[in-house]
Amino acid sequence: MATASQPGRLPAPDDHPQADVLIYDGQCRMCRAQVGRIAKFDGQARVAFLSLHDPRVHERYPDLEHEAMMQQMVLVDGQGRRHWGAAAVRYLSRRLPALWLLAPVMHVPGSLPVWQAMYRFVARHRYLLGRTATCDDGACRIP
């Protein structure tokens, strides 16, 4: 069985049961790259990762709807609270020291609706934004 220390593998909730869980679109090239960066920023195993397409998501979080997760990532914190889209980024900006530089900007009073609108725009276009020169693996198809 693969371990979290293998290159390219993100830590899963089974690897770090006490960690917050970030659920993302594992079929999106851009999303995979961004969560890979988040994993590199997390030196303390504070965040575990699951692709929304992984059957464990439905087993662990039956209340989360697939279509809602296709619209934006969701972070489930240690208390079971759900942080969607830009609110998840905002949460991570406080949780991961490497992202603390973002925290003052992300927490300007009244700014969350602006961040959510920008997040939704990027999320809607993520398959186009994640394209590269070669798309032989089918990852560039827009669902």
Residue pairs with C-beta under 8 A, 6 or more apart in sequence:
2 9
3 9
3 15
4 10
4 11
4 12
4 15
4 16
10 35
10 36
10 39
10 48
10 49
11 19
11 39
11 45
11 47
11 48
11 49
12 48
12 49
12 50
12 56
13 19
13 21
13 48
13 50
13 56
13 60
15 45
15 48
16 45
16 48
18 78
19 45
19 46
19 47
19 48
19 78
20 46
20 47
20 48
20 75
20 76
20 77
20 78
20 91
20 95
21 47
21 48
21 49
21 50
21 60
21 75
21 76
22 35
22 38
22 47
22 48
22 49
22 50
22 73
22 74
22 75
22 88
22 92
23 49
23 50
23 51
23 52
23 57
23 61
23 64
23 69
23 73
23 74
23 75
23 76
24 31
24 32
24 34
24 35
24 49
24 50
24 51
24 52
24 73
25 31
25 51
25 52
25 53
25 69
25 70
25 73
25 126
26 32
26 51
26 52
26 53
26 54
27 51
27 53
27 139
27 143
28 126
28 127
28 130
28 139
29 130
29 131
29 132
29 139
29 140
30 126
30 127
30 129
30 130
31 73
31 126
31 130
33 130
35 49
38 47
38 92
38 96
39 47
39 49
41 96
41 98
41 99
42 96
42 98
43 98
46 95
46 96
47 75
47 92
47 95
47 96
50 56
50 57
50 60
51 57
52 66
52 69
52 70
57 64
57 69
58 64
61 76
64 74
64 82
68 74
68 84
70 143
71 85
71 120
71 123
72 84
72 85
72 88
72 119
72 120
72 123
73 84
73 85
73 88
73 123
74 82
74 83
74 84
74 88
75 82
75 83
75 88
75 91
75 92
76 82
76 83
77 83
77 91
83 90
83 91
85 116
85 119
85 120
85 123
86 106
86 112
86 115
86 116
86 118
86 119
87 112
87 116
89 102
89 106
89 115
89 119
90 106
90 107
90 112
90 115
92 99
93 99
93 100
93 102
93 103
93 106
93 107
94 100
94 103
94 107
105 111
106 115
122 129
127 140
127 141
127 142
127 143
128 142
130 139
130 140
131 140
132 140
135 141
